[in-house]
Structure formats: C-alpha cells, structure tokens
C-alpha cells in the first residue's frame, strides 16, 4: 500500500466539498469591500477639493494669441526683475532696464495668490524705496507657498513677472 492511498480523500466522489457553500459569500464580500473602498475615495475627492480653477478659461483660451504677443513684447524690453520676501512679511521687487539702469517712477503692484486654496488673494501696490526698488509689508494669513505676480507699468510699457515664494 502506498502512503497516498492510506489517507482518506473527501473529494473522491463527484459531490461538492464541505467548504463550497462559502464561495458565493466570497464574491459578495469582494464586491462589498470594493464598494466601500470606492466610497472612501469619493468622500476624499469631494471633501478635499479646494475649488481652485481658472476663472473664465474659455475667454482666456480665445485671447491666447494676445498673451503670446504681450510676452514677446515683454521679452523685447529686456527688463530684469527680482522678487524677494524679506523677513516673511515684506515683498521687495527690483527692476532694471536692459542696460542695468533702475526704472524710476514706475507703477508696481503685486497680486498675491495661494496656489492650493482660494479666498486668500490680495492685490498690493508697492511703494518706491529707492530707484528701481519697490516694496511693502504684506500680511500673509498663513505660512506656505504663495504665488506673487508683479505688474509693472512704466511710461507706455507693461511688464509682468511671476514668482513662487515660501512664507515660513
């Protein structure tokens, strides 16, 4: 007699195994778990959406050629700008022309936006501190990343520069 023939095998017959009655419950449990995981993902997607979208995206898309032209004109000016954050509260912008001469008597404003949340946007007009240097204290409501878009108007020329600052 061999070793395999001495052990009784319950599956020798053509009938179901004693554990086969559980198989439909495995399928049901699988789909229940799948539905629960999907509900968690839907909840997370809906509850964490900050609402940050481009406003008037269709109109901005139609006006894209104008944006490209304005960028090319800005590049032709050759202005150099530098935006820094001093002591986590003062936005300082310095601007020079293509020859390195500071631009004096320019109108400078900055749009400060939080890229991850809406509702904290602010426009601040910077004040002249020295030739070509403009600054102002800004009250950031919370630390983190902030996008600063500077708009400079000097005589008939317009210039924009964007920089992401980290407020600690």
C-alpha positions, 0 to 999 in steps of 0.5 A: 500500500502506498502512503497516498492511498492510506489517507482518506480523500473527501473529494473522491466522489463527484459531490461538492466539498464541505467548504463550497457553500462559502464561495458565493459569500466570497464574491459578495464580500469582494464586491462589498469591500470594493464598494466601500473602498470606492466610497472612501475615495469619493468622500476624499475627492469631494471633501478635499477639493479646494475649488481652485480653477481658472476663472473664465478659461474659455475667454482666456483660451480665445485671447491666447494669441494676445498673451503670446504677443504681450510676452514677446513684447515683454521679452523685447524690453529686456527688463530684469526683475527680482522678487524677494520676501524679506523677513516673511512679511515684506515683498521687495521687487527690483527692476532694471532696464536692459542696460542695468539702469533702475526704472524710476517712477514706475507703477508696481503692484503685486497680486498675491495668490495661494496656489492650493486654496482660494479666498486668500488673494490680495492685490498690493501696490508697492511703494518706491524705496529707492530707484528701481526698488519697490516694496511693502509689508504684506500680511500673509494669513498663513505660512506656505507657498504663495504665488506673487505676480508683479505688474509693472507699468512704466511710461507706455510699457507693461511688464509682468513677472511671476514668482513662487515664494515660501512664507515660513 
